[in-house]
Structure formats: structure tokens, C-alpha cells
């Protein structure tokens, strides 16, 4: 009897040791808690292991070619943010995470860190509250309910801070393209003002919102056999095609519809996003009929609801990608000085451009390519200034009717400076009531405004904010215009309350 008990005990201990070995092997990720549980349940991440320390339910995970921030929320949903951390090719030291139950900090040494706070308790959404990169610092400005989506930027090269009126969430945070100076913040402000009619130019077909990993859009599932060719532009074989000319999407897999486009030959294409792997996506165009979508009857070309056409130039050596949301893979090198026609801004980081390529180079007469280039590396081509119109506008003006597209009171000086008494927070940060201004010619082909005006007015505030509007001279004064409306200005008579709200 004793011998039987000993045998049973030995077998039990041996089985237990096998179980412990199996558990240890299964936890090659180096994780614990509910983050381990969720990652274990999805074999997509079997080849990954921790790159950083685990803090709460956060950890930076790595594979041979991919790094990403992993996070499990209170609903045990796994979030994977690739652009939140540097990739292996950046050759950066491993990050360190800090978590106090409310604030998450991603740190790359003593001179670079990014802190995010939970947007709403239990929501699983985190907003940037502070960033420090050497002497550059970005600070969130507290609003009535936590941090607002306004920021103040400072560095050693500028005495005064710059405002950055953006909403920066962890889900769409891009560490590679994050600004490193006040000058970069000012440039991003100007580019957003310049492309006011072409913001979020692709969006998602069903919601219109900008993509992030937590909000990818609504799935389009053709539930058909086979594949469909995917091109970078809606022109079929005359367009460049990724994957060494073989890019295609499986019609029985997952893909997301962004928009639809009818080209000049009457062919209807769908702009789609699909996963190539866990570390790569692709955005391109497939025929609507291949995806089971209806043909487009009329292409919408209305300003604010379609592409714009603004000539831009690369201000630095940069790159073009067809995957702005995950891998940011460099499909083409873009030399400084290369010119493009810009169709709009895809998100806070990338512009959407069109050009022609041949043998890997940008040149006329090649295949048409539509792709994504960092906004920071592009600048609109300079437009001709109109001094005679500036002479007519020199003086004090007040908003008389229409929407608030600029400060209600504008004092435009002949030397190109301006003041704006009573500037509201919707226009610029409190205290930003002065700057420089100029008038340029406008080409209606740009497709920015609801009418074919002849001029544009640009206001550059001293705090880095910017406003660009269509300008139309009237008998009483002038009107400022955007893609769906405008506001009229008349000479200032001193009777208007600077704090008046015109909606």
C-alpha cells in the first residue's frame, strides 16, 4: 500500500513539474497578470517578448522587426500601438515605462519622455499631457475637465511659447514625427491652416473620422473568393503598384473602406486599408466591382468634401509611404526639392500627395503614385503677393455678418503687422493678439473655397497659430471665406464689443 502511495505521489510531482515547465515556456513573453492572459489567448504575438519593463497592464513588446506598446484596458481588450515607440531600425535603447495608476510615462533616457493621462477614468483612452525632448517641452493646458487638446511649446531658441491647438491621444501618437522644436510646431500650425479645406482627406467611409488602432473604421467584408489588384492611385495599370507590382487584397479577408473615387475614364475605385501582417498595413485602390460595391454615379468635387490641389515642395530629404499608420515603410526616397501636388492632409502627421515615378525616381511620364509624406518635410510653393490689395486693406476692420473665421476686430497695418483686440480662445491662445499678415493670389484649381475668389489672406500670430482664408473685396470692405461659408468685415467704428460672439 505504501509503495502504491509513493508511486502515485511521484507521478503527481512529475506531472506538476511538466506543468510548471509548460507554463514557463508559454510565458516566453515575459508578461504577467491580465496582459499575459490576453496575449496568450492570441497566437498572433507568439514570437514577441518584452522590450521594456511591464508597468500595470502596459509593456513595450518586440519581435525581430517590430516594436509596439501593448496595453490591456479594464474590459480586457488588447490595444497595440506601433507608432507610440521607436522601431528596431532606429537603434534606440529600450524604453522604460512608469505608471502610477493614472499617468503613463514612456521614457527614452533622461532627456526624452512622454506622459499620458487617462482621458476619462475607465475609458482606456489616454491623452498626452507632457513631452520633453532635450530642451524642447510641450505642456498640456488644463481645461475644465482634465487636459484640453491645447498645448504650449517652449525651447531655448524662443523667448515666448507657441500654442499647438491639437488633440494628441496615445492611440494616434507618432513618436517618429513628433515635433522637436517651437519652429516645427509653428510649421504644423501653418500647414493645418493652409489645408483647412483638405483636413482628414481620406477619413473612413462610414464615420469620417481619422484612423487610429482603436478606431479602424467599419469592416468591409466582400465575402468573395479570390483577390483584387491594389494600386496606389485610382488609375489601374497606369498607377504604381506596391509588392513589386503584385499588391493584392484577399476578398474573403478583413479590409476597411476609406472612400470611393470615380476617375476621368469613368472607372469607380474604392480606397481601402488592409493588413499585410501584424506590423504592416497598406492603403490603396481596388475596383469597386471587385469588392461588391456599386459604381459611383457622380464624383463629388465640392470644396471641403473632396481633394484639394496645392503644389508643395520637400524641404528635406524624406520618404513616401503607403502605410502611414503602422510600419511607415519607405516605399520611395524623396530628395529635398522634389515637388508634388498635395491632395490634403491625411492626419496630424502625413500629407497625401500625387506624383509620377519611374525606376524608383520621381519624374514626369512615369506611373501615377498617390502616397503619404510627413507634413513636417513639406512646404507649399510660394504664391504671388498682391501689394495693391494690401494697401486697400490697411486699416481697422470689424466683423459685420457671418461666421467667425478670424478675430472679430482686425487692425491691419501697412507694414504687414496686425493687431486683433479681443481675440477669442477659438482663434488663438489668450494674449495672442498680434502678428504679421499678407495677401496672395488664389488659383480656383486649388479647390479650397465655395466660390472662385481671387485672393487669400494669411494671418500668422506671434504665438505660432495661423489662419488662411479666401479673400473677396466688397463695396463695404471685404469678406473672408472658407469651404462652406464666410464672414464680412466693414470699417471699425469703435461700437463693437471685442468680446461679442458671432457664432
C-alpha positions as CSV (number, residue, x, y, z in Angstrom):
1,X,0.0,0.0,0.0
2,X,2.8,2.4,1.0
3,X,4.5,1.5,-2.3
4,X,1.4,2.4,-4.3
5,X,1.1,5.8,-2.5
6,X,4.7,6.6,-3.2
7,X,4.2,5.8,-6.9
8,X,1.1,8.0,-7.1
9,X,2.9,10.8,-5.3
10,X,5.9,10.5,-7.7
11,X,3.6,10.6,-10.7
12,X,1.8,13.7,-9.3
13,X,5.0,15.5,-8.7
14,X,6.3,14.7,-12.1
15,X,3.1,15.9,-13.8
16,X,3.3,19.1,-11.7
17,X,6.9,19.7,-12.9
18,X,5.9,19.2,-16.5
19,X,3.0,21.8,-16.0
20,X,5.4,24.3,-14.5
21,X,7.8,23.8,-17.4
22,X,5.0,24.2,-19.8
23,X,3.7,27.4,-18.1
24,X,7.3,28.9,-18.0
25,X,7.7,28.1,-21.7
26,X,4.3,29.6,-22.6
27,X,5.3,32.8,-20.8
28,X,8.2,33.5,-23.1
29,X,6.7,36.9,-23.5
30,X,7.9,37.9,-20.0
31,X,4.5,39.2,-19.0
32,X,2.2,38.8,-16.0
33,X,-1.4,39.4,-15.0
34,X,-4.2,40.1,-17.4
35,X,-1.8,41.4,-20.1
36,X,-0.2,37.9,-20.1
37,X,-3.7,36.3,-20.2
38,X,-4.9,38.3,-23.2
39,X,-1.6,38.0,-25.2
40,X,-1.5,34.2,-24.5
41,X,-5.0,33.9,-26.0
42,X,-4.0,35.4,-29.3
43,X,-1.3,33.4,-31.2
44,X,-0.5,36.5,-33.3
45,X,2.0,37.5,-30.7
46,X,3.7,34.2,-30.1
47,X,7.1,35.5,-31.4
48,X,7.1,38.6,-29.2
49,X,8.8,39.3,-25.9
50,X,9.1,42.3,-23.6
51,X,11.4,45.1,-24.6
52,X,10.6,47.3,-21.6
53,X,9.5,46.7,-18.0
54,X,5.8,45.9,-17.5
55,X,4.0,48.6,-15.6
56,X,0.4,47.7,-14.7
57,X,-1.1,46.5,-17.9
58,X,1.4,48.3,-20.2
59,X,4.5,46.9,-21.8
60,X,6.6,47.5,-24.9
61,X,6.9,44.3,-26.8
62,X,9.3,43.3,-29.5
63,X,9.9,40.9,-32.3
64,X,12.8,40.8,-34.8
65,X,11.4,43.6,-37.0
66,X,8.6,45.2,-34.8
67,X,8.2,47.1,-31.6
68,X,4.8,48.1,-30.2
69,X,3.3,49.4,-26.9
70,X,0.8,46.8,-25.6
71,X,-2.0,47.7,-23.2
72,X,-5.0,45.9,-21.8
73,X,-7.9,48.0,-20.6
74,X,-10.5,47.4,-17.9
75,X,-12.6,45.4,-20.4
76,X,-9.6,43.2,-21.1
77,X,-9.3,44.5,-24.7
78,X,-5.8,44.5,-26.1
79,X,-4.5,47.7,-27.6
80,X,-1.4,47.6,-29.8
81,X,0.2,50.9,-30.7
82,X,3.2,50.7,-33.1
83,X,3.9,54.4,-33.8
84,X,4.0,55.1,-30.0
85,X,7.5,53.7,-29.7
86,X,10.7,53.7,-31.8
87,X,11.2,50.7,-34.2
88,X,14.2,48.4,-34.3
89,X,15.8,50.2,-37.2
90,X,16.0,53.4,-35.1
91,X,18.6,51.5,-32.9
92,X,17.4,53.2,-29.7
93,X,18.0,51.8,-26.2
94,X,15.0,50.0,-24.7
95,X,12.4,52.4,-23.2
96,X,11.3,52.4,-19.6
97,X,7.7,52.7,-18.5
98,X,6.3,54.4,-15.4
99,X,2.7,54.0,-14.3
100,X,1.1,55.4,-11.1
101,X,-2.5,54.3,-11.8
102,X,-3.4,57.4,-13.8
103,X,-0.4,58.7,-15.7
104,X,1.8,56.6,-18.1
105,X,5.2,57.8,-19.0
106,X,7.3,56.4,-21.8
107,X,11.0,57.3,-21.2
108,X,14.0,57.1,-23.6
109,X,16.6,58.2,-21.1
110,X,16.8,61.3,-19.0
111,X,16.4,63.8,-21.9
112,X,13.3,62.3,-23.7
113,X,9.9,61.3,-22.2
114,X,6.2,61.4,-23.0
115,X,3.5,61.4,-20.3
116,X,-0.2,60.4,-21.0
117,X,-3.1,60.7,-18.6
118,X,-6.4,58.7,-18.8
119,X,-8.9,60.8,-20.7
120,X,-11.8,59.5,-18.6
121,X,-11.5,57.0,-15.8
122,X,-12.0,53.5,-17.1
123,X,-12.2,54.7,-20.8
124,X,-8.9,53.2,-21.8
125,X,-8.1,56.4,-23.8
126,X,-5.1,58.4,-22.9
127,X,-4.1,61.9,-23.9
128,X,-0.6,63.4,-24.0
129,X,-0.1,65.7,-21.0
130,X,3.6,66.5,-21.4
131,X,6.5,65.8,-23.7
132,X,10.2,66.6,-23.2
133,X,12.9,66.2,-25.9
134,X,16.1,67.8,-24.8
135,X,15.4,71.5,-24.4
136,X,12.0,71.3,-26.2
137,X,9.0,70.9,-23.9
138,X,5.3,70.5,-24.7
139,X,2.9,71.1,-21.9
140,X,-0.9,70.3,-21.8
141,X,-3.0,73.3,-20.8
142,X,-5.6,72.2,-18.2
143,X,-9.2,72.5,-19.3
144,X,-12.4,72.3,-17.3
145,X,-12.3,68.5,-17.4
146,X,-8.7,67.5,-17.2
147,X,-6.3,68.3,-20.0
148,X,-7.6,70.1,-23.0
149,X,-6.3,69.5,-26.5
150,X,-4.3,72.7,-26.5
151,X,-0.6,72.7,-25.8
152,X,2.2,75.2,-25.1
153,X,5.6,74.6,-26.7
154,X,8.9,76.1,-25.5
155,X,12.6,75.7,-26.3
156,X,15.8,77.5,-25.8
157,X,15.7,79.3,-29.2
158,X,12.5,81.3,-28.4
159,X,11.6,83.6,-25.6
160,X,7.9,83.2,-25.9
161,X,5.9,79.9,-26.0
162,X,4.0,78.7,-29.1
163,X,0.5,77.3,-29.0
164,X,-0.4,74.0,-30.5
165,X,-4.2,73.5,-30.7
166,X,-4.3,69.8,-31.3
167,X,-5.7,66.7,-29.6
168,X,-2.9,64.2,-29.1
169,X,-4.1,60.8,-28.0
170,X,-1.9,57.7,-27.2
171,X,-3.7,55.7,-29.9
172,X,-2.6,58.1,-32.7
173,X,0.7,59.3,-31.2
174,X,3.6,59.1,-33.6
175,X,7.0,59.3,-31.8
176,X,8.9,59.4,-35.1
177,X,7.1,62.5,-36.4
178,X,6.5,64.3,-33.1
179,X,7.9,68.0,-33.3
180,X,11.2,68.7,-31.7
181,X,11.1,72.5,-31.7
182,X,8.9,75.5,-31.5
183,X,9.6,76.2,-35.2
184,X,8.2,72.7,-36.1
185,X,5.1,73.4,-34.0
186,X,4.6,76.7,-35.9
187,X,5.1,75.0,-39.2
188,X,2.5,72.3,-38.4
189,X,0.0,75.1,-37.3
190,X,0.5,76.8,-40.6
191,X,0.1,73.6,-42.7
192,X,-3.1,72.8,-40.9
193,X,-4.4,76.4,-41.7
194,X,-3.2,76.2,-45.3
195,X,-5.1,72.9,-45.8
196,X,-8.2,73.8,-43.8
197,X,-10.3,72.6,-46.7
198,X,-8.4,69.3,-47.0
199,X,-8.1,68.0,-43.5
200,X,-8.5,64.3,-42.8
201,X,-8.9,64.0,-46.5
202,X,-9.5,60.2,-46.5
203,X,-11.0,59.6,-43.1
204,X,-13.2,56.4,-43.1
205,X,-16.2,55.9,-45.3
206,X,-18.7,55.2,-42.6
207,X,-17.6,57.6,-39.8
208,X,-15.4,60.1,-41.5
209,X,-13.1,60.0,-38.5
210,X,-9.3,59.7,-38.8
211,X,-7.9,56.2,-38.3
212,X,-6.2,55.0,-35.2
213,X,-5.7,51.4,-34.0
214,X,-8.7,51.7,-31.6
215,X,-11.0,53.2,-34.3
216,X,-10.1,51.5,-37.6
217,X,-13.4,52.1,-39.2
218,X,-16.1,49.7,-40.2
219,X,-15.1,46.4,-41.8
220,X,-15.9,45.8,-45.4
221,X,-16.2,42.1,-46.0
222,X,-16.9,41.3,-49.7
223,X,-17.1,37.5,-48.8
224,X,-16.0,36.6,-52.2
225,X,-13.3,34.2,-53.5
226,X,-10.0,35.3,-55.0
227,X,-8.1,38.6,-54.8
228,X,-8.3,42.1,-56.2
229,X,-5.4,44.1,-57.5
230,X,-4.5,47.1,-55.4
231,X,-2.9,50.2,-56.9
232,X,-1.6,53.3,-55.2
233,X,-4.0,55.5,-57.2
234,X,-7.4,55.0,-58.8
235,X,-6.0,54.5,-62.3
236,X,-5.5,50.8,-62.7
237,X,-2.4,49.7,-64.7
238,X,-1.2,53.3,-65.2
239,X,-0.7,53.6,-61.5
240,X,2.2,52.4,-59.4
241,X,1.6,49.1,-57.6
242,X,3.3,48.0,-54.4
243,X,4.6,44.5,-53.6
244,X,6.9,44.6,-56.7
245,X,3.9,45.2,-58.9
246,X,1.8,42.4,-57.3
247,X,-0.1,44.1,-54.4
248,X,-3.5,42.5,-53.9
249,X,-6.1,42.0,-51.2
250,X,-7.9,38.8,-50.4
251,X,-11.6,39.2,-50.9
252,X,-12.5,36.8,-48.1
253,X,-10.3,38.7,-45.5
254,X,-10.6,41.9,-43.5
255,X,-10.4,45.2,-45.2
256,X,-11.6,48.7,-44.4
257,X,-13.3,51.2,-46.8
258,X,-12.0,54.8,-46.6
259,X,-13.5,56.4,-49.6
260,X,-14.6,55.9,-53.2
261,X,-13.4,57.7,-56.3
262,X,-14.5,57.9,-60.0
263,X,-11.6,58.7,-62.3
264,X,-11.7,60.6,-65.6
265,X,-12.3,57.4,-67.6
266,X,-15.5,56.7,-65.6
267,X,-14.0,53.8,-63.6
268,X,-15.1,53.5,-59.9
269,X,-12.4,52.7,-57.3
270,X,-12.5,52.2,-53.6
271,X,-9.7,53.4,-51.3
272,X,-9.1,50.6,-48.8
273,X,-6.8,49.7,-45.9
274,X,-5.9,46.2,-45.2
275,X,-3.4,44.2,-43.1
276,X,-0.4,42.7,-44.8
277,X,0.9,41.4,-41.4
278,X,0.7,42.3,-37.7
279,X,3.4,45.0,-38.4
280,X,2.3,46.2,-41.9
281,X,-0.8,47.7,-43.4
282,X,-1.4,49.1,-46.9
283,X,-3.6,51.9,-48.3
284,X,-4.5,51.7,-51.9
285,X,-7.3,51.5,-54.5
286,X,-9.2,48.5,-55.8
287,X,-12.1,48.4,-58.4
288,X,-15.5,48.8,-56.7
289,X,-16.9,45.9,-58.7
290,X,-14.2,43.6,-57.4
291,X,-15.3,44.4,-53.8
292,X,-19.0,44.1,-54.5
293,X,-19.6,47.9,-54.3
294,X,-21.9,49.9,-56.5
295,X,-20.4,52.1,-59.2
296,X,-20.1,55.8,-58.5
297,X,-22.6,57.9,-60.5
298,X,-21.0,61.3,-60.0
299,X,-17.7,62.2,-58.4
300,X,-18.0,64.8,-55.7
301,X,-15.6,67.7,-56.2
302,X,-17.1,70.1,-53.7
303,X,-14.5,72.0,-51.5
304,X,-14.2,70.5,-48.1
305,X,-15.6,67.2,-49.3
306,X,-13.1,66.3,-51.9
307,X,-9.4,66.6,-52.7
308,X,-7.6,69.9,-52.8
309,X,-4.7,70.7,-55.2
310,X,-1.8,72.6,-53.6
311,X,1.7,72.5,-55.0
312,X,4.2,71.6,-52.3
313,X,8.0,71.0,-52.2
314,X,10.1,68.8,-49.9
315,X,12.2,70.9,-47.5
316,X,14.4,68.0,-46.5
317,X,15.3,64.5,-47.7
318,X,12.3,62.5,-46.7
319,X,10.2,59.5,-47.8
320,X,6.9,58.4,-49.3
321,X,4.9,55.5,-47.8
322,X,1.7,53.7,-48.5
323,X,1.4,52.7,-44.8
324,X,1.2,55.9,-42.6
325,X,-0.5,54.2,-39.7
326,X,1.8,51.2,-38.8
327,X,5.1,50.4,-40.5
328,X,5.6,53.8,-42.2
329,X,7.7,51.7,-44.6
330,X,9.7,53.9,-47.1
331,X,8.4,52.9,-50.5
332,X,10.3,55.8,-52.1
333,X,13.1,58.1,-51.0
334,X,12.2,61.8,-51.6
335,X,15.1,64.1,-52.2
336,X,15.0,67.7,-50.9
337,X,13.4,70.0,-53.5
338,X,11.1,67.3,-55.0
339,X,7.7,68.9,-55.9
340,X,4.3,67.3,-55.6
341,X,0.6,68.2,-55.9
342,X,-0.9,67.7,-52.4
343,X,-4.4,66.3,-52.2
344,X,-4.8,67.2,-48.5
345,X,-3.7,66.1,-45.0
346,X,-4.3,62.5,-44.0
347,X,-3.9,63.1,-40.3
348,X,-1.7,65.2,-38.0
349,X,1.4,63.6,-39.3
350,X,1.1,62.9,-43.0
351,X,0.1,64.8,-46.2
352,X,-1.4,62.9,-49.1
353,X,0.4,63.7,-52.4
354,X,0.4,62.7,-56.0
355,X,3.3,62.4,-58.4
356,X,4.7,60.2,-61.2
357,X,7.5,57.6,-60.7
358,X,9.8,55.6,-63.0
359,X,12.6,53.3,-61.9
360,X,12.2,54.3,-58.3
361,X,12.6,58.1,-59.1
362,X,10.1,60.9,-59.3
363,X,9.8,62.0,-62.9
364,X,7.2,63.2,-65.4
365,X,5.8,60.5,-67.7
366,X,6.0,57.6,-65.1
367,X,3.4,55.7,-63.3
368,X,1.0,57.7,-61.1
369,X,1.6,57.3,-57.4
370,X,-0.5,58.6,-54.5
371,X,1.1,58.3,-51.2
372,X,1.9,59.8,-47.8
373,X,4.8,62.2,-46.9
374,X,5.5,63.7,-43.4
375,X,3.9,67.1,-43.1
376,X,7.0,68.4,-41.3
377,X,9.0,67.9,-44.5
378,X,6.7,69.7,-47.0
379,X,6.1,73.4,-47.7
380,X,3.5,75.0,-50.0
381,X,5.0,76.6,-53.1
382,X,5.1,80.4,-52.6
383,X,2.2,82.3,-54.1
384,X,2.5,85.8,-55.6
385,X,1.8,88.6,-53.1
386,X,-0.6,91.4,-54.1
387,X,0.7,94.7,-52.5
388,X,-2.0,96.8,-54.1
389,X,-4.7,94.8,-52.3
390,X,-2.8,95.1,-49.0
391,X,-2.8,98.9,-49.5
392,X,-6.6,98.8,-49.8
393,X,-6.9,96.7,-46.6
394,X,-4.6,98.7,-44.4
395,X,-6.8,100.0,-41.6
396,X,-9.1,98.8,-38.8
397,X,-12.0,96.4,-39.5
398,X,-14.8,94.7,-37.6
399,X,-16.8,91.6,-38.3
400,X,-20.3,92.7,-39.6
401,X,-22.0,89.5,-40.5
402,X,-21.4,85.8,-40.9
403,X,-19.2,83.3,-39.1
404,X,-16.1,83.9,-37.1
405,X,-13.3,82.9,-39.4
406,X,-10.8,85.3,-37.9
407,X,-10.7,87.8,-35.0
408,X,-13.8,89.9,-34.8
409,X,-11.7,93.1,-34.9
410,X,-8.6,93.3,-37.1
411,X,-6.2,96.2,-37.4
412,X,-4.1,95.6,-40.5
413,X,-1.0,97.8,-40.7
414,X,0.6,98.8,-44.0
415,X,3.9,97.4,-42.9
416,X,2.5,93.9,-42.7
417,X,1.8,93.7,-39.0
418,X,-1.6,93.4,-37.4
419,X,-3.3,93.5,-34.0
420,X,-6.5,91.8,-33.0
421,X,-8.2,93.3,-29.9
422,X,-10.4,90.9,-28.1
423,X,-9.0,87.8,-29.8
424,X,-11.0,84.8,-28.6
425,X,-9.6,81.4,-27.5
426,X,-11.2,79.8,-30.5
427,X,-8.8,81.7,-32.7
428,X,-5.7,81.7,-30.7
429,X,-4.5,81.4,-27.1
430,X,-5.3,84.3,-24.8
431,X,-2.8,87.1,-25.3
432,X,-2.0,86.2,-28.9
433,X,-3.4,89.4,-30.4
434,X,-0.8,90.4,-32.9
435,X,1.3,89.1,-35.7
436,X,2.0,89.5,-39.4
437,X,-0.3,89.4,-42.5
438,X,-0.1,89.3,-46.2
439,X,-2.4,88.8,-49.3
440,X,-1.6,86.4,-52.2
441,X,-3.3,85.5,-55.4
442,X,-5.6,82.4,-55.4
443,X,-6.0,79.8,-58.1
444,X,-9.5,78.3,-58.0
445,X,-8.0,75.0,-59.2
446,X,-6.8,74.5,-55.6
447,X,-10.4,73.8,-54.7
448,X,-10.3,75.4,-51.3
449,X,-13.4,77.7,-51.2
450,X,-17.0,77.6,-52.0
451,X,-16.6,80.5,-54.5
452,X,-13.9,81.3,-57.0
453,X,-12.3,84.2,-55.2
454,X,-9.2,85.9,-56.5
455,X,-7.2,86.3,-53.3
456,X,-6.2,84.8,-49.9
457,X,-5.4,86.4,-46.6
458,X,-2.9,84.8,-44.3
459,X,-2.6,85.8,-40.6
460,X,0.4,84.5,-38.7
461,X,0.1,85.1,-34.9
462,X,3.0,85.8,-32.7
463,X,2.2,82.6,-30.7
464,X,2.6,80.4,-33.7
465,X,-1.1,80.0,-34.6
466,X,-2.1,80.7,-38.2
467,X,-5.3,81.4,-40.2
468,X,-5.6,81.2,-44.0
469,X,-8.8,82.3,-45.7
470,X,-10.1,83.2,-49.1
471,X,-10.4,87.0,-49.5
472,X,-13.0,88.9,-51.5
473,X,-13.2,92.7,-51.8
474,X,-16.6,94.2,-51.3
475,X,-18.0,97.7,-51.6
476,X,-18.2,97.9,-47.8
477,X,-14.9,96.3,-47.1
478,X,-14.0,92.6,-47.5
479,X,-15.2,89.0,-46.9
480,X,-13.2,86.1,-45.6
481,X,-14.2,82.7,-47.0
482,X,-13.7,79.0,-46.3
483,X,-15.1,75.9,-47.9
484,X,-18.7,76.4,-46.9
485,X,-19.3,80.0,-45.9
486,X,-17.8,83.3,-44.9
487,X,-17.9,86.4,-42.9
488,X,-18.0,90.1,-43.9
489,X,-15.9,92.9,-42.5
490,X,-16.6,96.7,-42.5
491,X,-14.5,99.6,-41.3
492,X,-14.3,99.6,-37.5
493,X,-16.3,102.4,-35.9
494,X,-15.5,101.7,-32.2
495,X,-19.0,100.5,-31.5
496,X,-18.4,96.7,-31.4
497,X,-17.7,94.9,-28.2
498,X,-14.4,93.0,-28.8
499,X,-15.9,90.0,-26.8
500,X,-19.0,89.8,-28.9
501,X,-19.8,86.2,-30.1
502,X,-20.8,85.9,-33.7
503,X,-21.1,82.0,-33.7
